[in-house]
Amino acid sequence: MGISDHTLALLDGRRAVITGAGSGIGKAIALAYALAYAQAGARLLLADLDAARADSVARRCRALGAQAETVAGDVGDEATAHRIIERCVQAFGGIDILVNNAGMLTQSRCADMPACMWDEMLRVDLRSVFLCARRAVPHMQAQRWGRIINIASQLGIKGSEELSHYAAAKAGVIGFTKSLALEVASDNVLVNAIAPGPIATPLIDGISAQWKRAKEASLPLKRFGQAEEVAPTAVLLASDPGGNLYVGQTLGPNCGDVMP
Ligand SMILES: NC(=O)c1ccc[n+]([C@@H]2O[C@H](COP(=O)([O-])OP(=O)(O)OC[C@H]3O[C@@H](n4cnc5c(N)ncnc54)[C@H](O)[C@@H]3O)[C@@H](O)[C@H]2O)c1
């Protein structure tokens, strides 16, 4: 395969679902896909709890030449997760790429954590990944091409005080990624995770400025990442042939915080 063939393959039109696409990393991935697939025209289904934010990202994707539809709703809900995948199939005739990105952040020491806080974290950050993937996989297996990209976190590898529920959910995402990858790789459905380090998005707005300063100082890069610096990893994992050899991996755009 020559270099021009590689380029054409990367730009081949794909149908992608991105959850949590209204903000931060999900929004950056949506815009990066719209750009990466611009020549063939990306077809994007953007899902988010916040309909207005998803619609605004969809408008920006359309301005870049993509087709973009939105679904508003909670990805931790089984019926909604199914509706998101089926809307992509209905609108675009199938699904090639699923980016399980939606996530939330709450904070408590384990001893003080109400069980409802634990349950809600696992519902939104882990159960949703299973629900959307389970619905998407048969479509991808039938066409013998699929990419599932789960947004985990480095905290799923290293753990964190006051975030035991978040770290447990994200460690669960990494274990789920490896397990599903083993089940479907032979059907050319490749499942991988991205475990970002601290990224400046609204997710971490609530964390104190003092903590952020200390954290930045401790990082080898001495700064937090930007969402636009995470998105290219999601483009790589979705691309063909660039992403073809990644199976069950966890890639770490993390400013050097974790070196597995
Ligand atoms: N920002 C970081 O430092 C960081 C680091 C590692 C991993 N991550 C992960 O990256 C992903 C994206 O985070 P972000 O930083 O872009 O956050 P963000 O808050 O900017 O965006 C998250 C999006 O998900 C949506 N969302 C939340 N709960 C939802 C639900 N139940 N159903 C549908 N949509 C929902 C929100 O409305 C929001 O638009 C998350 O999974 C997060 O855990 C973030």
The ligand as a MOL file (V3000), in Angstrom:
LIG
                    3D

  0  0  0     0  0            999 V3000
M  V30 BEGIN CTAB
M  V30 COUNTS 44 48 0 0 0
M  V30 BEGIN ATOM
M  V30 1 N -10.7220 16.3440 31.9410 0
M  V30 2 C -9.8880 15.4590 32.4370 0
M  V30 3 O -8.9300 15.8070 33.1550 0
M  V30 4 C -10.0610 13.9960 32.1420 0
M  V30 5 C -9.0040 13.1390 32.4460 0
M  V30 6 C -9.1490 11.7840 32.2000 0
M  V30 7 C -10.3190 11.3020 31.6590 0
M  V30 8 N -11.3360 12.1590 31.3770 0 CHG=1
M  V30 9 C -12.5650 11.5710 30.8280 0
M  V30 10 O -12.8440 12.1680 29.5880 0
M  V30 11 C -14.2390 12.1020 29.3450 0
M  V30 12 C -14.7430 13.4650 28.9110 0
M  V30 13 O -14.5200 14.3680 29.9840 0
M  V30 14 P -14.3220 15.9330 29.7740 0
M  V30 15 O -13.1390 16.3120 30.5900 0
M  V30 16 O -14.3620 16.2920 28.3480 0 CHG=-1
M  V30 17 O -15.6140 16.4510 30.5610 0
M  V30 18 P -16.7480 17.5300 30.1990 0
M  V30 19 O -17.4780 17.7200 31.4690 0
M  V30 20 O -16.1380 18.6970 29.5180 0
M  V30 21 O -17.6530 16.7450 29.1590 0
M  V30 22 C -18.4000 15.6240 29.5140 0
M  V30 23 C -19.6580 15.5910 28.6770 0
M  V30 24 O -20.3820 14.4020 29.0140 0
M  V30 25 C -21.7470 14.7280 29.1650 0
M  V30 26 N -22.3770 13.7840 30.0690 0
M  V30 27 C -22.1720 13.6440 31.3980 0
M  V30 28 N -22.9680 12.6920 31.9010 0
M  V30 29 C -23.7060 12.2180 30.8670 0
M  V30 30 C -24.7130 11.2340 30.7540 0
M  V30 31 N -25.1310 10.5470 31.8170 0
M  V30 32 N -25.2630 10.9950 29.5340 0
M  V30 33 C -24.8540 11.7000 28.4460 0
M  V30 34 N -23.8980 12.6500 28.5020 0
M  V30 35 C -23.3270 12.9090 29.6950 0
M  V30 36 C -21.7520 16.1330 29.7100 0
M  V30 37 O -23.0020 16.7860 29.4830 0
M  V30 38 C -20.5800 16.7710 28.9740 0
M  V30 39 O -20.9980 17.3890 27.7650 0
M  V30 40 C -14.8760 11.5830 30.6320 0
M  V30 41 O -15.1330 10.2030 30.5110 0
M  V30 42 C -13.7900 11.8270 31.6570 0
M  V30 43 O -13.8660 10.9460 32.7490 0
M  V30 44 C -11.2340 13.4900 31.5990 0
M  V30 END ATOM
M  V30 BEGIN BOND
M  V30 1 1 1 2
M  V30 2 2 2 3
M  V30 3 1 2 4
M  V30 4 1 4 5
M  V30 5 2 4 44
M  V30 6 2 5 6
M  V30 7 1 6 7
M  V30 8 2 7 8
M  V30 9 1 8 9
M  V30 10 1 8 44
M  V30 11 1 9 10
M  V30 12 1 9 42
M  V30 13 1 10 11
M  V30 14 1 11 12
M  V30 15 1 11 40
M  V30 16 1 12 13
M  V30 17 1 13 14
M  V30 18 2 14 15
M  V30 19 1 14 16
M  V30 20 1 14 17
M  V30 21 1 17 18
M  V30 22 2 18 19
M  V30 23 1 18 20
M  V30 24 1 18 21
M  V30 25 1 21 22
M  V30 26 1 22 23
M  V30 27 1 23 24
M  V30 28 1 23 38
M  V30 29 1 24 25
M  V30 30 1 25 26
M  V30 31 1 25 36
M  V30 32 1 26 27
M  V30 33 1 26 35
M  V30 34 2 27 28
M  V30 35 1 28 29
M  V30 36 1 29 30
M  V30 37 2 29 35
M  V30 38 1 30 31
M  V30 39 2 30 32
M  V30 40 1 32 33
M  V30 41 2 33 34
M  V30 42 1 34 35
M  V30 43 1 36 37
M  V30 44 1 36 38
M  V30 45 1 38 39
M  V30 46 1 40 41
M  V30 47 1 40 42
M  V30 48 1 42 43
M  V30 END BOND
M  V30 END CTAB
M  END
